[in-house]
Amino acid sequence: MNLSEEEGRVVLAVENDGVGMPSARTAERHSLGLLGMRERVAVFGGEIEFSGLPGQGTAVVARMPITRISHENLDR
């Protein structure tokens, strides 16, 4: 797992060395687990990528914009 900042976004990358996930599976829009992750990231204006190869593991990278909060916004 790696958490970093790049170009005003926070980036979370997670990968494993498990059974992997075929590319066709990561593109599926009806997989509830993947769809749920896409929806949660989209709510905050982010994006998420899935990649994997059978027998070589899976990687997930989420990028979320960093929102700066000013003291003025805290009073609202």
MMTF fields as JSON, N, C-alpha, C and O atoms, coordinates in Angstrom:
{
  "mmtfVersion": "1.0.0",
  "mmtfProducer": "UNKNOWN",
  "numBonds": 303,
  "numAtoms": 304,
  "numGroups": 76,
  "numChains": 1,
  "numModels": 1,
  "chainsPerModel": [1],
  "groupsPerChain": [76],
  "chainIdList": ["A"],
  "bondAtomList": [4, 2, 8, 6, 12, 10, 16, 14, 20, 18, 24, 22, 28, 26, 32, 30, 36, 34, 40, 38, 44, 42, 48, 46, 52, 50, 56, 54, 60, 58, 64, 62, 68, 66, 72, 70, 76, 74, 80, 78, 84, 82, 88, 86, 92, 90, 96, 94, 100, 98, 104, 102, 108, 106, 112, 110, 116, 114, 120, 118, 124, 122, 128, 126, 132, 130, 136, 134, 140, 138, 144, 142, 148, 146, 152, 150, 156, 154, 160, 158, 164, 162, 168, 166, 172, 170, 176, 174, 180, 178, 184, 182, 188, 186, 192, 190, 196, 194, 200, 198, 204, 202, 208, 206, 212, 210, 216, 214, 220, 218, 224, 222, 228, 226, 232, 230, 236, 234, 240, 238, 244, 242, 248, 246, 252, 250, 256, 254, 260, 258, 264, 262, 268, 266, 272, 270, 276, 274, 280, 278, 284, 282, 288, 286, 292, 290, 296, 294, 300, 298],
  "bondOrderList": [1, 1, 1, 1, 1, 1, 1, 1, 1, 1, 1, 1, 1, 1, 1, 1, 1, 1, 1, 1, 1, 1, 1, 1, 1, 1, 1, 1, 1, 1, 1, 1, 1, 1, 1, 1, 1, 1, 1, 1, 1, 1, 1, 1, 1, 1, 1, 1, 1, 1, 1, 1, 1, 1, 1, 1, 1, 1, 1, 1, 1, 1, 1, 1, 1, 1, 1, 1, 1, 1, 1, 1, 1, 1, 1],
  "groupList": [{"groupName": "MET", "atomNameList": ["N", "CA", "C", "O"], "elementList": ["N", "C", "C", "O"], "formalChargeList": [0, 0, 0, 0], "bondAtomList": [1, 0, 2, 1, 3, 2], "bondOrderList": [1, 1, 2], "singleLetterCode": "M", "chemCompType": "L-PEPTIDE LINKING"}, {"groupName": "ASN", "atomNameList": ["N", "CA", "C", "O"], "elementList": ["N", "C", "C", "O"], "formalChargeList": [0, 0, 0, 0], "bondAtomList": [1, 0, 2, 1, 3, 2], "bondOrderList": [1, 1, 2], "singleLetterCode": "N", "chemCompType": "L-PEPTIDE LINKING"}, {"groupName": "LEU", "atomNameList": ["N", "CA", "C", "O"], "elementList": ["N", "C", "C", "O"], "formalChargeList": [0, 0, 0, 0], "bondAtomList": [1, 0, 2, 1, 3, 2], "bondOrderList": [1, 1, 2], "singleLetterCode": "L", "chemCompType": "L-PEPTIDE LINKING"}, {"groupName": "SER", "atomNameList": ["N", "CA", "C", "O"], "elementList": ["N", "C", "C", "O"], "formalChargeList": [0, 0, 0, 0], "bondAtomList": [1, 0, 2, 1, 3, 2], "bondOrderList": [1, 1, 2], "singleLetterCode": "S", "chemCompType": "L-PEPTIDE LINKING"}, {"groupName": "GLU", "atomNameList": ["N", "CA", "C", "O"], "elementList": ["N", "C", "C", "O"], "formalChargeList": [0, 0, 0, 0], "bondAtomList": [1, 0, 2, 1, 3, 2], "bondOrderList": [1, 1, 2], "singleLetterCode": "E", "chemCompType": "L-PEPTIDE LINKING"}, {"groupName": "GLY", "atomNameList": ["N", "CA", "C", "O"], "elementList": ["N", "C", "C", "O"], "formalChargeList": [0, 0, 0, 0], "bondAtomList": [1, 0, 2, 1, 3, 2], "bondOrderList": [1, 1, 2], "singleLetterCode": "G", "chemCompType": "PEPTIDE LINKING"}, {"groupName": "ARG", "atomNameList": ["N", "CA", "C", "O"], "elementList": ["N", "C", "C", "O"], "formalChargeList": [0, 0, 0, 0], "bondAtomList": [1, 0, 2, 1, 3, 2], "bondOrderList": [1, 1, 2], "singleLetterCode": "R", "chemCompType": "L-PEPTIDE LINKING"}, {"groupName": "VAL", "atomNameList": ["N", "CA", "C", "O"], "elementList": ["N", "C", "C", "O"], "formalChargeList": [0, 0, 0, 0], "bondAtomList": [1, 0, 2, 1, 3, 2], "bondOrderList": [1, 1, 2], "singleLetterCode": "V", "chemCompType": "L-PEPTIDE LINKING"}, {"groupName": "ALA", "atomNameList": ["N", "CA", "C", "O"], "elementList": ["N", "C", "C", "O"], "formalChargeList": [0, 0, 0, 0], "bondAtomList": [1, 0, 2, 1, 3, 2], "bondOrderList": [1, 1, 2], "singleLetterCode": "A", "chemCompType": "L-PEPTIDE LINKING"}, {"groupName": "ASP", "atomNameList": ["N", "CA", "C", "O"], "elementList": ["N", "C", "C", "O"], "formalChargeList": [0, 0, 0, 0], "bondAtomList": [1, 0, 2, 1, 3, 2], "bondOrderList": [1, 1, 2], "singleLetterCode": "D", "chemCompType": "L-PEPTIDE LINKING"}, {"groupName": "PRO", "atomNameList": ["N", "CA", "C", "O"], "elementList": ["N", "C", "C", "O"], "formalChargeList": [0, 0, 0, 0], "bondAtomList": [1, 0, 2, 1, 3, 2], "bondOrderList": [1, 1, 2], "singleLetterCode": "P", "chemCompType": "L-PEPTIDE LINKING"}, {"groupName": "THR", "atomNameList": ["N", "CA", "C", "O"], "elementList": ["N", "C", "C", "O"], "formalChargeList": [0, 0, 0, 0], "bondAtomList": [1, 0, 2, 1, 3, 2], "bondOrderList": [1, 1, 2], "singleLetterCode": "T", "chemCompType": "L-PEPTIDE LINKING"}, {"groupName": "HIS", "atomNameList": ["N", "CA", "C", "O"], "elementList": ["N", "C", "C", "O"], "formalChargeList": [0, 0, 0, 0], "bondAtomList": [1, 0, 2, 1, 3, 2], "bondOrderList": [1, 1, 2], "singleLetterCode": "H", "chemCompType": "L-PEPTIDE LINKING"}, {"groupName": "PHE", "atomNameList": ["N", "CA", "C", "O"], "elementList": ["N", "C", "C", "O"], "formalChargeList": [0, 0, 0, 0], "bondAtomList": [1, 0, 2, 1, 3, 2], "bondOrderList": [1, 1, 2], "singleLetterCode": "F", "chemCompType": "L-PEPTIDE LINKING"}, {"groupName": "ILE", "atomNameList": ["N", "CA", "C", "O"], "elementList": ["N", "C", "C", "O"], "formalChargeList": [0, 0, 0, 0], "bondAtomList": [1, 0, 2, 1, 3, 2], "bondOrderList": [1, 1, 2], "singleLetterCode": "I", "chemCompType": "L-PEPTIDE LINKING"}, {"groupName": "GLN", "atomNameList": ["N", "CA", "C", "O"], "elementList": ["N", "C", "C", "O"], "formalChargeList": [0, 0, 0, 0], "bondAtomList": [1, 0, 2, 1, 3, 2], "bondOrderList": [1, 1, 2], "singleLetterCode": "Q", "chemCompType": "L-PEPTIDE LINKING"}],
  "groupTypeList": [0, 1, 2, 3, 4, 4, 4, 5, 6, 7, 7, 2, 8, 7, 4, 1, 9, 5, 7, 5, 0, 10, 3, 8, 6, 11, 8, 4, 6, 12, 3, 2, 5, 2, 2, 5, 0, 6, 4, 6, 7, 8, 7, 13, 5, 5, 4, 14, 4, 13, 3, 5, 2, 10, 5, 15, 5, 11, 8, 7, 7, 8, 6, 0, 10, 14, 11, 6, 14, 3, 12, 4, 1, 2, 9, 6],
  "groupIdList": [1, 2, 3, 4, 5, 6, 7, 8, 9, 10, 11, 12, 13, 14, 15, 16, 17, 18, 19, 20, 21, 22, 23, 24, 25, 26, 27, 28, 29, 30, 31, 32, 33, 34, 35, 36, 37, 38, 39, 40, 41, 42, 43, 44, 45, 46, 47, 48, 49, 50, 51, 52, 53, 54, 55, 56, 57, 58, 59, 60, 61, 62, 63, 64, 65, 66, 67, 68, 69, 70, 71, 72, 73, 74, 75, 76],
  "secStructList": [7, 3, 3, 3, 3, 3, 6, 6, 3, 3, 3, 3, 3, 3, 3, 7, 7, 1, 1, 7, 7, 7, 2, 2, 2, 2, 2, 7, 1, 7, 7, 2, 2, 2, 2, 2, 2, 2, 2, 2, 2, 2, 2, 6, 6, 7, 3, 3, 3, 3, 3, 3, 3, 6, 6, 6, 3, 3, 3, 3, 3, 3, 3, 3, 3, 7, 7, 7, 7, 7, 2, 2, 2, 2, 6, 7],
  "xCoordList": [0.848, 0.0, 0.903, 1.935, 0.488, 1.244, 0.271, -0.698, 0.522, -0.291, 0.635, 1.657, 0.278, 1.133, 0.28, -0.945, 0.955, 0.289, 0.947, 2.171, 0.109, 0.641, -0.324, -1.52, 0.202, -0.555, -1.891, -2.93, -1.859, -3.065, -4.061, -5.224, -3.606, -4.483, -3.779, -2.555, -4.569, -4.042, -4.215, -5.263, -3.188, -3.19, -2.967, -1.98, -3.9, -3.789, -3.637, -4.506, -2.538, -2.286, -2.166, -1.391, -2.943, -2.935, -2.768, -3.446, -1.874, -1.714, -1.433, -0.958, -1.742, -1.467, -0.842, -0.732, -0.442, 0.146, -0.732, -0.245, -2.041, -3.012, -3.309, -2.441, -4.539, -4.927, -5.104, -5.14, -5.216, -5.367, -6.797, -7.655, -7.033, -8.366, -8.206, -7.447, -8.902, -8.793, -9.251, -10.14, -8.661, -9.007, -10.495, -11.08, -11.11, -12.54, -13.353, -14.375, -12.919, -13.644, -13.546, -14.519, -12.395, -12.235, -13.053, -13.358, -13.411, -14.205, -15.7, -16.493, -16.099, -17.521, -18.136, -17.58, -19.262, -19.956, -20.99, -21.514, -21.295, -22.333, -21.777, -22.552, -20.487, -19.896, -20.109, -19.545, -20.907, -21.292, -20.123, -20.118, -19.141, -17.98, -17.198, -16.864, -16.904, -16.157, -17.001, -16.494, -18.279, -19.178, -19.263, -19.241, -19.358, -19.409, -18.157, -18.243, -16.998, -15.752, -15.735, -15.332, -16.175, -16.226, -17.15, -16.812, -18.304, -19.27, -18.735, -18.903, -18.095, -17.572, -16.492, -16.446, -15.639, -14.572, -15.15, -14.703, -16.128, -16.729, -17.43, -17.443, -18.009, -18.69, -17.745, -18.181, -16.48, -15.492, -14.714, -13.717, -15.168, -14.496, -13.23, -12.373, -13.109, -11.913, -12.108, -13.145, -11.097, -11.132, -10.427, -9.593, -10.764, -10.173, -9.866, -10.627, -8.748, -8.325, -8.074, -7.528, -8.479, -8.246, -7.42, -7.679, -6.443, -5.698, -5.276, -5.082, -5.141, -4.728, -4.532, -5.113, -3.72, -3.484, -3.686, -3.204, -4.397, -4.606, -3.278, -2.323, -3.241, -2.055, -0.975, 0.052, -1.179, -0.134, -0.596, 0.159, -1.792, -2.261, -3.097, -3.339, -3.528, -4.421, -3.899, -3.334, -4.091, -3.716, -4.923, -5.676, -5.092, -6.149, -5.483, -4.741, -5.749, -5.201, -6.36, -7.105, -6.507, -7.548, -6.876, -5.904, -7.409, -6.906, -8.053, -9.111, -7.829, -8.869, -8.302, -7.177, -9.077, -8.592, -8.486, -9.294, -7.48, -7.298, -8.075, -7.883, -8.941, -9.736, -9.175, -9.063, -8.831, -8.316, -9.505, -10.402, -9.507, -10.581, -10.021, -9.037, -10.656, -10.23, -10.989, -12.019, -10.495, -11.169, -12.537, -13.451, -12.687, -13.974, -15.044, -16.195, -14.666, -15.627, -16.044, -17.133, -15.212, -15.532, -16.634, -17.325, -16.81, -17.838, -19.226, -20.194, -19.365, -20.666, -21.45, -22.568],
  "yCoordList": [-1.155, 0.0, 1.23, 1.269, 2.227, 3.465, 4.637, 4.626, 5.647, 6.853, 8.017, 8.194, 8.82, 9.93, 11.085, 10.991, 12.172, 13.327, 13.617, 13.606, 13.877, 14.259, 15.246, 14.981, 16.354, 17.355, 17.711, 17.726, 17.995, 18.405, 17.301, 17.565, 16.067, 14.924, 13.985, 13.855, 13.343, 12.284, 10.984, 10.748, 10.15, 8.914, 7.733, 7.68, 6.791, 5.569, 4.412, 4.183, 3.69, 2.536, 1.288, 1.249, 0.28, -0.99, -2.105, -2.122, -3.027, -4.171, -5.424, -5.37, -6.556, -7.829, -8.781, -8.469, -9.92, -10.93, -12.173, -13.3, -11.939, -13.031, -13.619, -13.67, -14.063, -14.769, -13.833, -14.293, -12.533, -11.576, -11.481, -12.281, -10.48, -10.244, -9.948, -9.051, -10.681, -10.415, -9.005, -8.468, -8.398, -7.038, -6.892, -5.857, -7.899, -7.837, -7.66, -6.974, -8.257, -8.152, -6.747, -6.245, -6.103, -4.763, -3.74, -2.671, -4.042, -3.126, -3.304, -2.476, -4.372, -4.635, -3.518, -3.113, -3.028, -1.961, -2.513, -1.765, -3.797, -4.346, -5.098, -5.601, -5.183, -5.811, -4.864, -3.77, -5.268, -4.367, -3.853, -2.69, -4.694, -4.239, -3.164, -2.132, -3.4, -2.419, -1.171, -0.051, -1.365, -0.241, 0.632, 1.859, 0.008, 0.753, 1.592, 2.74, 1.03, 1.796, 2.97, 4.075, 2.725, 3.818, 4.94, 6.118, 4.578, 5.576, 6.385, 7.604, 5.722, 6.435, 7.435, 8.543, 7.053, 7.948, 9.096, 10.236, 8.81, 9.836, 10.923, 12.083, 10.567, 11.548, 12.702, 13.844, 12.404, 13.407, 13.95, 14.652, 13.627, 14.124, 13.365, 13.876, 12.149, 11.355, 10.327, 10.278, 9.522, 8.45, 7.233, 7.354, 6.072, 4.833, 3.936, 3.88, 3.244, 2.325, 0.947, 0.821, -0.067, -1.451, -2.108, -1.902, -2.885, -3.652, -4.965, -5.05, -5.961, -7.252, -8.254, -8.137, -9.22, -10.316, -11.62, -11.773, -12.56, -13.845, -14.442, -14.553, -14.817, -15.433, -14.45, -14.863, -13.142, -12.164, -11.055, -10.118, -11.142, -10.153, -9.049, -9.013, -8.153, -7.06, -5.768, -5.768, -4.664, -3.343, -2.415, -2.454, -1.589, -0.582, 0.746, 0.849, 1.763, 3.098, 4.087, 4.209, 4.788, 5.804, 7.166, 7.34, 8.132, 9.503, 10.429, 10.422, 11.225, 12.122, 13.532, 13.722, 14.528, 15.898, 16.307, 15.904, 17.108, 17.627, 18.93, 19.834, 19.023, 20.225, 20.958, 20.403, 22.192, 23.022, 23.672, 24.209, 23.623, 24.232, 25.468, 25.398, 26.582, 27.82, 27.98, 27.338, 28.816, 29.075, 29.706, 29.514, 30.464, 31.089, 30.026, 30.19, 28.938, 27.874, 27.103, 26.531, 27.077, 26.335, 27.0, 26.335, 28.308, 29.049, 28.887, 29.332, 28.274, 28.157, 27.005, 26.765],
  "zCoordList": [0.0, 0.0, 0.0, 0.671, -0.767, -0.848, -0.868, -1.627, -0.04, 0.001, -0.307, 0.356, -1.319, -1.717, -2.219, -2.295, -2.559, -3.136, -4.482, -4.607, -5.485, -6.79, -7.447, -7.566, -7.858, -8.597, -7.934, -8.593, -6.638, -5.931, -5.656, -5.353, -5.761, -5.471, -4.503, -4.514, -3.679, -2.837, -3.62, -4.222, -3.607, -4.393, -3.458, -2.725, -3.497, -2.715, -3.694, -4.534, -3.582, -4.449, -3.579, -2.624, -3.928, -3.201, -4.218, -5.245, -3.935, -4.838, -4.029, -2.895, -4.654, -3.999, -5.005, -6.191, -4.527, -5.408, -5.435, -5.518, -5.361, -5.317, -6.678, -7.549, -6.855, -8.078, -9.265, -10.407, -9.021, -10.122, -10.598, -10.225, -11.435, -11.963, -13.451, -13.819, -14.307, -15.743, -16.085, -15.422, -17.105, -17.53, -17.806, -17.488, -18.387, -18.695, -17.419, -17.425, -16.357, -15.079, -14.506, -13.943, -14.636, -14.083, -14.864, -14.336, -16.094, -16.915, -16.689, -17.139, -15.998, -15.76, -14.936, -13.915, -15.369, -14.642, -13.672, -12.847, -13.75, -12.877, -11.668, -10.855, -11.536, -10.357, -9.171, -9.15, -8.194, -7.117, -6.293, -5.89, -6.037, -5.256, -5.988, -5.407, -7.255, -8.049, -8.291, -8.228, -8.566, -8.79, -7.539, -7.633, -6.384, -5.128, -4.922, -4.485, -5.233, -5.097, -6.066, -5.705, -7.301, -8.293, -7.835, -7.958, -7.312, -6.848, -5.674, -5.635, -4.723, -3.55, -3.934, -3.399, -4.844, -5.285, -6.118, -5.989, -6.959, -7.822, -7.02, -7.433, -5.885, -5.039, -4.679, -4.539, -4.534, -4.153, -5.353, -5.182, -6.564, -7.764, -8.114, -8.835, -7.608, -7.848, -8.947, -9.608, -9.119, -10.108, -9.528, -8.63, -10.042, -9.556, -10.749, -11.714, -10.665, -11.735, -11.13, -10.034, -11.856, -11.467, -12.559, -13.745, -12.174, -13.162, -12.524, -11.312, -13.34, -12.829, -13.943, -15.022, -13.666, -14.594, -13.842, -12.72, -14.453, -13.778, -13.309, -14.077, -12.05, -11.478, -11.069, -10.53, -11.312, -10.993, -10.048, -9.789, -9.542, -8.581, -9.189, -10.396, -8.329, -8.706, -8.103, -7.009, -8.822, -8.321, -8.415, -9.388, -7.403, -7.372, -7.043, -6.066, -7.861, -7.622, -7.595, -8.568, -6.48, -6.333, -6.233, -5.498, -6.987, -6.953, -6.569, -7.198, -5.53, -5.023, -4.939, -4.476, -5.385, -5.267, -3.802, -2.966, -3.516, -2.162, -2.071, -2.885, -1.095, -0.877, 0.323, 1.416, 0.105, 1.198, 1.904, 1.253, 3.206, 3.989, 4.679, 5.415, 4.429, 5.084, 6.39, 6.596, 7.252, 8.522, 8.288, 9.089, 7.187, 6.872, 6.612, 7.017, 5.94, 5.633, 6.877, 6.906, 7.89, 9.11, 9.908, 10.679, 9.737, 10.483, 9.899, 10.515, 8.748, 8.08, 8.595, 8.139]
}
